[in-house]
Amino acid sequence: MNNKEQLTNNNIRKNLMNVQSTNNTDIRTGNENINVELIASNEYKLSKKTTIEK
C-alpha cells in the first residue's frame, strides 16, 4: 500500500459517520425487507435494499 492509498483509507475511516439498518416484515405477504445505508462525510451514501420473499 502506498502513501496515497493509506491517506485515502484514513480519510474514509475518519469520515465514516453512520451506518443504518432497517428490517421489517410485510404482514400481507410475509416478505422481509432489509435496507442498509452507509453514510460517509455527507458526500457519499451507499444504499442496499433486499427483499426476502417468503
Distance bins in CASP14 RR format, pairs under 12 A and 6 or more apart:
PFRMAT RR
TARGET T0000
AUTHOR 0000-0000-0000
RMODE 2
METHOD distances of the structure
MODEL  1
1 7 0 0 0 0 0 1 0 0 0 0 0
1 8 0 0 0 0 1 0 0 0 0 0 0
1 9 1 0 0 1 0 0 0 0 0 0 0
1 10 0 0 0 0 0 1 0 0 0 0 0
2 8 0 0 0 0 1 0 0 0 0 0 0
2 9 0 0 0 0 0 1 0 0 0 0 0
3 9 0 0 0 0 0 1 0 0 0 0 0
3 10 0 0 0 0 0 1 0 0 0 0 0
4 10 0 0 0 0 0 1 0 0 0 0 0
4 11 0 0 0 0 0 1 0 0 0 0 0
5 11 0 0 0 0 0 1 0 0 0 0 0
5 12 0 0 0 0 0 1 0 0 0 0 0
6 12 0 0 0 0 0 1 0 0 0 0 0
6 13 0 0 0 0 0 1 0 0 0 0 0
7 13 0 0 0 0 0 1 0 0 0 0 0
7 14 0 0 0 0 0 1 0 0 0 0 0
8 14 0 0 0 0 0 1 0 0 0 0 0
8 15 0 0 0 0 0 1 0 0 0 0 0
9 15 0 0 0 0 0 1 0 0 0 0 0
9 16 0 0 0 0 0 1 0 0 0 0 0
10 16 0 0 0 0 0 1 0 0 0 0 0
11 40 0 0 0 0 1 0 0 0 0 0 0
11 41 0 0 0 0 1 0 0 0 0 0 0
11 43 0 0 0 0 0 1 0 0 0 0 0
11 44 0 0 0 0 0 1 0 0 0 0 0
12 38 0 0 0 0 0 1 0 0 0 0 0
12 40 1 0 0 1 0 0 0 0 0 0 0
12 41 0 0 0 0 1 0 0 0 0 0 0
12 43 0 0 0 0 0 1 0 0 0 0 0
12 44 0 0 0 0 1 0 0 0 0 0 0
12 46 0 0 0 0 0 1 0 0 0 0 0
13 40 0 0 0 0 1 0 0 0 0 0 0
13 41 0 0 0 0 0 1 0 0 0 0 0
14 40 0 0 0 0 1 0 0 0 0 0 0
14 41 0 0 0 0 1 0 0 0 0 0 0
15 38 0 0 0 0 0 1 0 0 0 0 0
15 39 0 0 0 0 1 0 0 0 0 0 0
15 40 1 0 1 0 0 0 0 0 0 0 0
15 41 1 1 0 0 0 0 0 0 0 0 0
15 42 0 0 0 0 1 0 0 0 0 0 0
15 43 0 0 0 0 1 0 0 0 0 0 0
15 44 0 0 0 0 1 0 0 0 0 0 0
16 38 1 0 0 1 0 0 0 0 0 0 0
16 39 0 0 0 0 1 0 0 0 0 0 0
16 40 1 0 1 0 0 0 0 0 0 0 0
16 41 1 0 0 1 0 0 0 0 0 0 0
16 42 0 0 0 0 0 1 0 0 0 0 0
16 43 0 0 0 0 0 1 0 0 0 0 0
16 44 0 0 0 0 1 0 0 0 0 0 0
16 45 0 0 0 0 0 1 0 0 0 0 0
16 46 0 0 0 0 0 1 0 0 0 0 0
17 37 0 0 0 0 0 1 0 0 0 0 0
17 38 0 0 0 0 1 0 0 0 0 0 0
17 39 1 0 1 0 0 0 0 0 0 0 0
17 40 1 0 0 1 0 0 0 0 0 0 0
17 41 1 0 0 1 0 0 0 0 0 0 0
17 42 1 0 0 1 0 0 0 0 0 0 0
17 43 0 0 0 0 0 1 0 0 0 0 0
17 44 0 0 0 0 1 0 0 0 0 0 0
17 45 0 0 0 0 0 1 0 0 0 0 0
18 36 0 0 0 0 0 1 0 0 0 0 0
18 37 1 0 0 1 0 0 0 0 0 0 0
18 38 1 0 0 1 0 0 0 0 0 0 0
18 39 1 0 1 0 0 0 0 0 0 0 0
18 40 0 0 0 0 1 0 0 0 0 0 0
18 41 0 0 0 0 0 1 0 0 0 0 0
18 42 0 0 0 0 1 0 0 0 0 0 0
18 44 0 0 0 0 0 1 0 0 0 0 0
18 45 0 0 0 0 1 0 0 0 0 0 0
18 46 0 0 0 0 0 1 0 0 0 0 0
19 35 0 0 0 0 0 1 0 0 0 0 0
19 36 1 0 0 1 0 0 0 0 0 0 0
19 37 1 0 0 1 0 0 0 0 0 0 0
19 38 1 0 1 0 0 0 0 0 0 0 0
19 39 1 0 0 1 0 0 0 0 0 0 0
19 40 0 0 0 0 1 0 0 0 0 0 0
19 45 0 0 0 0 0 1 0 0 0 0 0
19 46 0 0 0 0 1 0 0 0 0 0 0
19 47 0 0 0 0 0 1 0 0 0 0 0
19 48 0 0 0 0 0 1 0 0 0 0 0
20 34 0 0 0 0 0 1 0 0 0 0 0
20 35 1 0 0 1 0 0 0 0 0 0 0
20 36 1 0 0 1 0 0 0 0 0 0 0
20 37 1 0 1 0 0 0 0 0 0 0 0
20 38 0 0 0 0 1 0 0 0 0 0 0
20 39 1 0 0 1 0 0 0 0 0 0 0
20 45 0 0 0 0 0 1 0 0 0 0 0
20 46 0 0 0 0 0 1 0 0 0 0 0
20 47 0 0 0 0 1 0 0 0 0 0 0
20 48 0 0 0 0 0 1 0 0 0 0 0
21 33 0 0 0 0 0 1 0 0 0 0 0
21 34 1 0 0 1 0 0 0 0 0 0 0
21 35 1 0 0 1 0 0 0 0 0 0 0
21 36 1 0 1 0 0 0 0 0 0 0 0
21 37 1 0 0 1 0 0 0 0 0 0 0
21 38 0 0 0 0 1 0 0 0 0 0 0
21 39 0 0 0 0 0 1 0 0 0 0 0
21 47 0 0 0 0 0 1 0 0 0 0 0
21 48 0 0 0 0 1 0 0 0 0 0 0
21 49 0 0 0 0 0 1 0 0 0 0 0
21 50 0 0 0 0 0 1 0 0 0 0 0
22 32 0 0 0 0 0 1 0 0 0 0 0
22 33 1 0 0 1 0 0 0 0 0 0 0
22 34 1 0 0 1 0 0 0 0 0 0 0
22 35 1 0 1 0 0 0 0 0 0 0 0
22 36 0 0 0 0 1 0 0 0 0 0 0
22 37 0 0 0 0 1 0 0 0 0 0 0
22 47 0 0 0 0 0 1 0 0 0 0 0
22 48 0 0 0 0 0 1 0 0 0 0 0
22 49 0 0 0 0 1 0 0 0 0 0 0
22 50 0 0 0 0 0 1 0 0 0 0 0
23 31 0 0 0 0 0 1 0 0 0 0 0
23 32 1 0 0 1 0 0 0 0 0 0 0
23 33 1 0 0 1 0 0 0 0 0 0 0
23 34 1 0 1 0 0 0 0 0 0 0 0
23 35 1 0 0 1 0 0 0 0 0 0 0
23 36 0 0 0 0 1 0 0 0 0 0 0
23 49 0 0 0 0 0 1 0 0 0 0 0
23 50 0 0 0 0 1 0 0 0 0 0 0
23 51 0 0 0 0 0 1 0 0 0 0 0
23 52 0 0 0 0 1 0 0 0 0 0 0
24 30 0 0 0 0 0 1 0 0 0 0 0
24 31 0 0 0 0 1 0 0 0 0 0 0
24 32 1 0 0 1 0 0 0 0 0 0 0
24 33 1 0 1 0 0 0 0 0 0 0 0
24 34 0 0 0 0 1 0 0 0 0 0 0
24 35 0 0 0 0 1 0 0 0 0 0 0
24 49 0 0 0 0 0 1 0 0 0 0 0
24 50 0 0 0 0 0 1 0 0 0 0 0
24 51 0 0 0 0 0 1 0 0 0 0 0
24 52 0 0 0 0 0 1 0 0 0 0 0
25 31 1 0 0 1 0 0 0 0 0 0 0
25 32 1 0 1 0 0 0 0 0 0 0 0
25 33 1 0 0 1 0 0 0 0 0 0 0
25 34 0 0 0 0 0 1 0 0 0 0 0
25 51 0 0 0 0 0 1 0 0 0 0 0
25 52 0 0 0 0 1 0 0 0 0 0 0
25 53 0 0 0 0 0 1 0 0 0 0 0
25 54 0 0 0 0 1 0 0 0 0 0 0
26 32 1 0 0 1 0 0 0 0 0 0 0
26 33 1 0 0 1 0 0 0 0 0 0 0
26 34 0 0 0 0 0 1 0 0 0 0 0
26 51 0 0 0 0 1 0 0 0 0 0 0
26 52 0 0 0 0 0 1 0 0 0 0 0
26 53 0 0 0 0 1 0 0 0 0 0 0
26 54 0 0 0 0 1 0 0 0 0 0 0
27 33 0 0 0 0 0 1 0 0 0 0 0
27 54 0 0 0 0 0 1 0 0 0 0 0
28 54 0 0 0 0 0 1 0 0 0 0 0
29 51 0 0 0 0 1 0 0 0 0 0 0
29 52 0 0 0 0 0 1 0 0 0 0 0
29 53 1 0 0 1 0 0 0 0 0 0 0
29 54 1 0 0 1 0 0 0 0 0 0 0
30 51 0 0 0 0 0 1 0 0 0 0 0
30 52 0 0 0 0 1 0 0 0 0 0 0
30 53 0 0 0 0 1 0 0 0 0 0 0
30 54 1 0 1 0 0 0 0 0 0 0 0
31 50 0 0 0 0 0 1 0 0 0 0 0
31 51 1 0 1 0 0 0 0 0 0 0 0
31 52 1 0 0 1 0 0 0 0 0 0 0
31 53 1 0 1 0 0 0 0 0 0 0 0
31 54 1 0 1 0 0 0 0 0 0 0 0
32 49 0 0 0 0 0 1 0 0 0 0 0
32 50 0 0 0 0 1 0 0 0 0 0 0
32 51 1 0 0 1 0 0 0 0 0 0 0
32 52 1 0 1 0 0 0 0 0 0 0 0
32 53 0 0 0 0 1 0 0 0 0 0 0
32 54 1 0 0 1 0 0 0 0 0 0 0
33 48 0 0 0 0 0 1 0 0 0 0 0
33 49 1 0 0 1 0 0 0 0 0 0 0
33 50 1 0 0 1 0 0 0 0 0 0 0
33 51 1 0 1 0 0 0 0 0 0 0 0
33 52 0 0 0 0 1 0 0 0 0 0 0
33 53 0 0 0 0 0 1 0 0 0 0 0
33 54 0 0 0 0 0 1 0 0 0 0 0
34 47 0 0 0 0 0 1 0 0 0 0 0
34 48 0 0 0 0 1 0 0 0 0 0 0
34 49 1 0 0 1 0 0 0 0 0 0 0
34 50 1 0 1 0 0 0 0 0 0 0 0
34 51 1 0 0 1 0 0 0 0 0 0 0
34 52 1 0 0 1 0 0 0 0 0 0 0
35 46 0 0 0 0 0 1 0 0 0 0 0
35 47 1 0 0 1 0 0 0 0 0 0 0
35 48 1 0 0 1 0 0 0 0 0 0 0
35 49 1 0 1 0 0 0 0 0 0 0 0
35 50 1 0 0 1 0 0 0 0 0 0 0
35 51 0 0 0 0 1 0 0 0 0 0 0
36 45 0 0 0 0 0 1 0 0 0 0 0
36 46 0 0 0 0 1 0 0 0 0 0 0
36 47 1 0 0 1 0 0 0 0 0 0 0
36 48 1 0 1 0 0 0 0 0 0 0 0
36 49 0 0 0 0 1 0 0 0 0 0 0
36 50 0 0 0 0 1 0 0 0 0 0 0
37 44 0 0 0 0 0 1 0 0 0 0 0
37 45 1 0 0 1 0 0 0 0 0 0 0
37 46 1 0 0 1 0 0 0 0 0 0 0
37 47 1 0 1 0 0 0 0 0 0 0 0
37 48 1 0 0 1 0 0 0 0 0 0 0
37 49 0 0 0 0 1 0 0 0 0 0 0
38 44 1 0 0 1 0 0 0 0 0 0 0
38 45 1 0 0 1 0 0 0 0 0 0 0
38 46 1 0 1 0 0 0 0 0 0 0 0
38 47 1 0 0 1 0 0 0 0 0 0 0
38 48 0 0 0 0 1 0 0 0 0 0 0
39 45 1 0 1 0 0 0 0 0 0 0 0
39 46 0 0 0 0 1 0 0 0 0 0 0
39 47 0 0 0 0 1 0 0 0 0 0 0
40 46 0 0 0 0 1 0 0 0 0 0 0
END
